[in-house]
């Protein structure tokens, strides 16, 4: 027998043809099929495909890569901290704007007593803070 004897079953095309249609449909990892796959023109990441085929030859099965979850990095924006006094002044201004809007809509009489009471409460907190007494009283948000 010559040293370079060629058998029809060594050719991947002939091997796939002789195996029949049922064997061609199943996904196989035989060396013949791998040779056939490598002989085709591959479009994609060739290095990943080579690594995948090496894993198939080494272990006999395709390694399924689990999708990696991206780590979400929370970027906290530095919000300039308002002084408590500035917060109270902003609350007073918000209530004054709200009262002006309600007067423009004809609802000023209903809200005037409520808003003026809240403004006086916030004003007294501002005075207490100015005097150095740190008292926190919850104020109703509109």
Secondary structure, 3 states (H helix, E strand, C coil): CCCCCCCHHHCHHHHHHHHCHHHHHCCCCCHHHHHHHHHCCCCCCHHHHHHHHHHHHHHCCCCCCCCCCCCCCCCCCCCCCCCHHHHHHHHHHHHHHHHHHHHHCCCHHHHHHHHHHHHHHHHHHHHHHHCCCCCCCCCCCC
